[in-house]
Amino acid sequence: MNNIVEVNNLVKHYYVHEKEAGLKGSLKSFFNRNNKIIKAVDNISLRIAPGEIVGFLGSNGSGKTTTLKMLSGLLHPTEGQIKVAGFTPKYRQHGFLSSITLVMGQKQQLDWDLCAEDSFLLHQAIYEIPDRTYRRRVAEMTEMLELKGLLNKQVRKLSLGERMKCELAIALLHQPKIVFLDEPTIGLDVNMQQAVREFIAQYNEYYGATIILTSHYMADLTALAKRILVINSGKLIFDGDLKSFTEQKAPHKVLKLQFIEPQPAHILRRYGTVRSHVANIAELLVEHVAVTKTAVELLKNLPVADISIEDIPIEEVVREVFRSGQVKLKHSNNFEKS
């Protein structure tokens, strides 16, 4: 299968002017400018197949949004090659622009003073969508996103969640092959986040669109993306499925225990690393391969009232990866076959 996105040795550097504070610093800088190179993206290579949903994961300033902007043609790379749907994004050719869309949770396409449908009509004209096709797609989006009664309201009078749904609808009216989503659920309440996730999954299944998603909400990625790309300090440090990521970076399970009577910490340490311990409640970290055997021994040897085995929350795994600066790269099968 041909890849719809191909990235080879992608690099993006920014030159940032630095100066000392105050008038003296300004005068000094005027005659002797001090420029610093910021490596926003540092030698990233990846492949994405048609129809995939891929999640970009990284802390603030890690390079994920910069990568997305280069894939969509908004930024030019310093070095490296990009092919998206057979096009080089930086040239912004008509065929390329008709094949993609970019939705940014903190930016809007809708005109604040018009009703949403007026902006939809402008979008129809820009992309030269035939009337019959336009009406059918608006009807589909209205049903999928529950937009009935919203399209004739002035955009400024819509709630944040209602505006976000209309933003998604207008971005997808020309039925792009590739959808770039940058923080699509930012600022939304829990119910609206879930509604947006369900729509994205439904759109991917219905139209077979490739979706590349960045989000600070782990629930977005765990609900939608089978494959994740983890970026740290501009480098791709992981490319694979979410389960492999947690197994590689968090080789432990959490044993949650409630005892009939309190147990001393030195006894609990015989069975694993004590994660927390208050009175008769404790949590132990135990390696995956030993967790079943350890649970049996605990039930046999100690007065256990209740026991459960859980994965370490993905948020904790990610925080630890960024904190420790782990850079071991695990390629996905998709990349290796390319």
C-alpha positions as CSV (number, residue, x, y, z in Angstrom):
1,M,0.0,0.0,0.0
2,N,1.3,3.4,-0.9
3,N,1.8,5.9,1.9
4,I,-0.2,9.1,1.9
5,V,2.4,10.9,4.0
6,E,6.1,10.4,3.7
7,V,8.6,12.4,5.7
8,N,12.4,12.0,5.4
9,N,14.9,13.7,7.7
10,L,12.7,16.7,8.5
11,V,14.4,19.6,10.2
12,K,13.0,23.0,11.3
13,H,15.3,25.6,12.9
14,Y,14.3,29.0,14.1
15,Y,16.7,31.9,14.6
16,V,15.8,33.8,17.8
17,H,17.3,37.2,18.6
18,E,18.4,37.5,22.2
19,K,19.4,40.7,24.1
20,E,20.0,41.9,27.6
21,A,17.3,43.8,29.4
22,G,17.2,47.6,29.5
23,L,18.6,50.5,27.4
24,K,22.2,49.2,27.6
25,G,21.1,45.8,26.4
26,S,19.2,47.4,23.5
27,L,22.2,49.5,22.4
28,K,24.6,46.6,22.7
29,S,22.2,44.4,20.7
30,F,21.9,47.1,18.0
31,F,25.6,46.9,17.2
32,N,26.2,43.2,18.0
33,R,23.1,41.0,17.5
34,N,23.1,37.7,19.3
35,N,21.1,35.0,17.4
36,K,20.3,31.6,18.9
37,I,19.2,28.6,16.8
38,I,16.2,26.8,18.2
39,K,15.8,23.2,16.9
40,A,12.0,22.9,16.8
41,V,12.1,19.7,14.7
42,D,15.2,17.6,14.6
43,N,15.6,15.0,11.9
44,I,12.2,13.3,11.9
45,S,11.2,10.6,9.4
46,L,7.9,8.8,9.3
47,R,5.3,7.1,7.0
48,I,1.5,7.2,7.3
49,A,-0.8,4.9,5.3
50,P,-4.2,6.0,3.9
51,G,-7.0,5.7,6.5
52,E,-4.8,5.7,9.5
53,I,-5.5,7.7,12.6
54,V,-2.2,8.8,14.1
55,G,-1.7,10.6,17.4
56,F,1.1,13.1,18.0
57,L,2.1,13.2,21.6
58,G,4.5,15.7,23.2
59,S,4.8,18.4,25.8
60,N,4.6,22.1,25.0
61,G,7.4,23.1,22.7
62,S,8.2,19.5,21.7
63,G,7.7,20.2,18.0
64,K,4.4,18.5,17.3
65,T,2.5,21.6,16.1
66,T,5.5,22.7,14.1
67,T,5.5,19.3,12.3
68,L,1.8,19.6,11.6
69,K,2.2,23.1,10.1
70,M,5.0,21.8,7.8
71,L,2.9,18.8,6.7
72,S,0.0,21.2,5.9
73,G,2.3,23.7,4.1
74,L,2.0,26.6,6.5
75,L,5.7,26.4,7.4
76,H,8.7,25.5,5.1
77,P,11.2,23.0,6.4
78,T,14.8,24.0,7.0
79,E,15.9,20.6,5.7
80,G,14.3,17.3,4.6
81,Q,11.6,16.2,2.2
82,I,7.8,15.9,2.7
83,K,5.3,14.3,0.4
84,V,1.6,14.5,1.4
85,A,-0.9,12.9,-1.1
86,G,1.8,13.0,-3.7
87,F,2.4,16.8,-3.3
88,T,5.2,18.8,-1.7
89,P,3.3,20.9,0.9
90,K,5.3,24.1,0.8
91,Y,4.3,24.8,-2.8
92,R,0.6,24.9,-1.7
93,Q,-0.7,23.6,-5.1
94,H,-4.5,23.5,-5.7
95,G,-4.6,19.7,-5.7
96,F,-2.8,19.6,-2.4
97,L,-5.0,22.2,-0.7
98,S,-8.1,20.3,-2.0
99,S,-6.8,17.1,-0.4
100,I,-6.2,18.4,3.1
101,T,-7.7,20.4,6.0
102,L,-6.3,21.8,9.2
103,V,-8.4,22.3,12.3
104,M,-6.8,24.2,15.1
105,G,-8.7,24.3,18.4
106,Q,-7.6,27.8,19.1
107,K,-8.2,29.2,15.6
108,Q,-11.4,29.7,13.8
109,Q,-12.5,29.7,10.1
110,L,-16.1,30.8,10.8
111,D,-16.8,34.6,10.5
112,W,-17.7,35.8,14.0
113,D,-20.4,38.2,12.7
114,L,-22.1,35.9,10.2
115,C,-24.2,32.8,10.7
116,A,-22.3,29.5,10.2
117,E,-24.2,28.7,7.0
118,D,-22.9,31.9,5.3
119,S,-19.3,30.8,6.0
120,F,-20.3,27.4,4.6
121,L,-21.4,29.0,1.4
122,L,-18.1,30.9,1.1
123,H,-16.2,27.6,1.6
124,Q,-18.4,26.1,-1.1
125,A,-17.3,28.8,-3.5
126,I,-13.6,28.6,-2.6
127,Y,-13.5,24.8,-3.2
128,E,-15.9,24.9,-6.1
129,I,-18.2,22.3,-4.6
130,P,-21.3,21.6,-6.9
131,D,-24.6,22.6,-5.3
132,R,-26.0,19.1,-5.1
133,T,-22.8,17.8,-3.5
134,Y,-22.7,20.8,-1.2
135,R,-26.3,20.2,0.0
136,R,-25.7,16.5,0.5
137,R,-22.5,17.1,2.6
138,V,-24.1,19.8,4.7
139,A,-27.0,17.3,5.4
140,E,-24.5,14.6,6.3
141,M,-22.5,16.9,8.6
142,T,-25.7,18.2,10.2
143,E,-26.8,14.6,11.1
144,M,-23.3,13.4,12.2
145,L,-22.6,16.5,14.4
146,E,-26.2,17.3,15.4
147,L,-26.1,20.8,13.9
148,K,-29.8,21.2,13.4
149,G,-30.8,24.7,14.5
150,L,-27.3,25.9,14.8
151,L,-26.3,26.9,11.2
152,N,-28.6,29.9,11.0
153,K,-27.4,31.4,14.3
154,Q,-24.7,34.1,14.4
155,V,-21.4,32.5,15.3
156,R,-20.7,34.8,18.2
157,K,-23.9,33.5,19.8
158,L,-22.9,29.8,19.7
159,S,-21.4,28.1,22.7
160,L,-17.7,27.0,22.5
161,G,-18.8,23.4,21.9
162,E,-21.3,24.4,19.2
163,R,-18.7,26.5,17.4
164,M,-16.2,23.6,17.5
165,K,-18.7,21.3,15.8
166,C,-19.4,23.9,13.1
167,E,-15.6,24.4,12.7
168,L,-15.2,20.7,12.1
169,A,-18.1,20.7,9.6
170,I,-16.8,23.6,7.5
171,A,-13.3,22.1,7.5
172,L,-14.6,18.8,6.1
173,L,-17.1,20.1,3.5
174,H,-14.7,19.6,0.6
175,Q,-14.1,16.0,1.9
176,P,-10.4,16.1,2.3
177,K,-8.3,12.9,2.1
178,I,-6.1,14.1,5.0
179,V,-7.3,15.8,8.2
180,F,-4.8,17.6,10.5
181,L,-6.3,18.2,13.9
182,D,-4.4,20.3,16.4
183,E,-6.0,20.3,19.9
184,P,-9.6,19.9,18.5
185,T,-11.1,19.4,22.0
186,I,-9.2,22.1,23.9
187,G,-11.5,24.0,26.3
188,L,-14.5,21.7,25.7
189,D,-16.4,20.1,28.6
190,V,-16.2,16.3,29.0
191,N,-19.5,15.6,27.2
192,M,-18.5,17.7,24.2
193,Q,-15.0,16.2,24.0
194,Q,-16.6,12.8,23.8
195,A,-19.0,14.0,21.1
196,V,-16.1,15.3,19.0
197,R,-14.1,12.1,19.4
198,E,-17.1,10.0,18.3
199,F,-17.5,12.2,15.2
200,I,-13.8,12.0,14.3
201,A,-13.9,8.2,14.6
202,Q,-17.2,8.0,12.6
203,Y,-15.8,10.3,9.8
204,N,-12.6,8.2,9.5
205,E,-14.7,5.0,9.2
206,Y,-17.2,6.5,6.8
207,Y,-14.9,8.3,4.4
208,G,-11.6,6.5,5.0
209,A,-9.8,9.8,5.6
210,T,-6.3,9.8,7.1
211,I,-6.4,11.7,10.4
212,I,-3.3,13.1,12.2
213,L,-4.1,14.4,15.6
214,T,-2.3,16.3,18.4
215,S,-3.8,16.7,21.8
216,H,-2.9,17.3,25.4
217,Y,-5.9,15.2,26.4
218,M,-4.7,11.6,26.6
219,A,-8.4,10.5,26.3
220,D,-8.4,11.9,22.7
221,L,-5.4,9.7,21.8
222,T,-6.4,6.6,23.6
223,A,-10.0,6.7,22.1
224,L,-8.9,7.4,18.5
225,A,-5.3,6.6,17.7
226,K,-4.1,3.0,17.3
227,R,-0.7,4.4,16.5
228,I,1.1,7.2,18.3
229,L,4.2,9.3,17.6
230,V,5.9,10.7,20.6
231,I,8.0,13.8,20.1
232,N,10.4,15.3,22.7
233,S,12.7,18.3,22.1
234,G,12.1,18.0,18.4
235,K,13.0,14.3,18.1
236,L,10.8,11.4,17.4
237,I,11.4,9.1,20.4
238,F,8.6,6.6,19.7
239,D,6.5,5.4,16.8
240,G,4.2,2.5,17.4
241,D,0.9,1.4,18.9
242,L,-0.2,2.6,22.3
243,K,0.0,-0.8,24.0
244,S,3.6,-1.2,22.9
245,F,4.4,2.3,24.2
246,T,3.1,1.5,27.7
247,E,4.7,-1.9,27.8
248,Q,8.1,-0.5,26.7
249,K,8.0,2.6,29.0
250,A,6.0,1.1,31.9
251,P,6.9,-2.6,32.5
252,H,4.9,-2.7,35.7
253,K,1.3,-3.2,36.8
254,V,-0.3,-1.6,39.8
255,L,-1.6,-4.0,42.5
256,K,-4.2,-2.1,44.6
257,L,-4.7,-3.8,47.9
258,Q,-7.0,-3.4,50.9
259,F,-6.1,-5.4,54.0
260,I,-8.3,-6.6,56.9
261,E,-5.7,-5.0,59.2
262,P,-2.8,-2.6,58.5
263,Q,0.4,-4.2,57.1
264,P,4.0,-2.9,57.7
265,A,5.8,-1.5,54.7
266,H,8.8,-3.9,55.1
267,I,6.4,-6.8,54.6
268,L,4.8,-5.3,51.5
269,R,8.3,-4.6,50.0
270,R,8.8,-8.4,49.7
271,Y,6.1,-8.4,47.0
272,G,7.0,-5.3,45.0
273,T,7.8,-1.6,45.0
274,V,5.5,0.3,47.4
275,R,3.8,3.0,45.4
276,S,1.6,4.2,48.3
277,H,0.7,3.0,51.7
278,V,-1.8,4.5,54.1
279,A,-3.1,2.4,57.0
280,N,-4.7,-0.8,55.5
281,I,-4.6,0.4,51.9
282,A,-1.6,0.0,49.7
283,E,-0.5,0.1,46.0
284,L,2.4,-2.0,44.8
285,L,4.3,-1.8,41.5
286,V,4.9,-5.3,40.1
287,E,6.5,-6.4,36.8
288,H,4.0,-7.6,34.2
289,V,5.4,-11.1,34.0
290,A,5.2,-11.6,37.8
291,V,1.9,-9.9,38.6
292,T,-0.3,-13.0,38.6
293,K,2.1,-15.0,40.8
294,T,2.5,-12.1,43.2
295,A,-1.3,-11.6,43.5
296,V,-1.7,-15.3,44.4
297,E,1.1,-15.1,47.0
298,L,-0.4,-12.0,48.6
299,L,-3.8,-13.7,48.9
300,K,-2.2,-16.8,50.4
301,N,0.1,-15.0,52.9
302,L,-1.6,-11.8,54.0
303,P,-5.1,-10.9,55.2
304,V,-6.3,-9.3,51.9
305,A,-9.9,-7.9,51.9
306,D,-9.8,-6.7,48.3
307,I,-7.3,-6.7,45.4
308,S,-7.3,-5.3,41.8
309,I,-4.7,-5.2,39.1
310,E,-4.5,-2.1,36.9
311,D,-2.2,-0.5,34.3
312,I,-0.2,2.5,35.2
313,P,-2.2,5.5,33.9
314,I,-0.9,6.6,30.5
315,E,-0.6,10.2,31.7
316,E,1.9,9.0,34.3
317,V,3.9,7.0,31.7
318,V,4.1,10.0,29.4
319,R,5.2,12.4,32.2
320,E,7.9,10.0,33.2
321,V,9.2,9.7,29.6
322,F,9.5,13.4,29.2
323,R,11.0,13.9,32.7
324,S,13.7,11.3,32.1
325,G,14.4,12.3,28.5
326,Q,14.2,8.7,27.2
327,V,15.2,8.7,23.5
328,K,15.0,5.1,22.5
329,L,13.1,5.0,19.2
330,K,10.8,2.1,18.4
331,H,9.6,2.1,14.8
332,S,6.2,0.9,13.8
333,N,5.8,-1.9,11.3
334,N,4.4,0.6,8.8
335,F,7.7,2.5,8.9
336,E,9.9,-0.5,8.6
337,K,8.1,-1.8,5.5
338,S,8.4,1.5,3.7
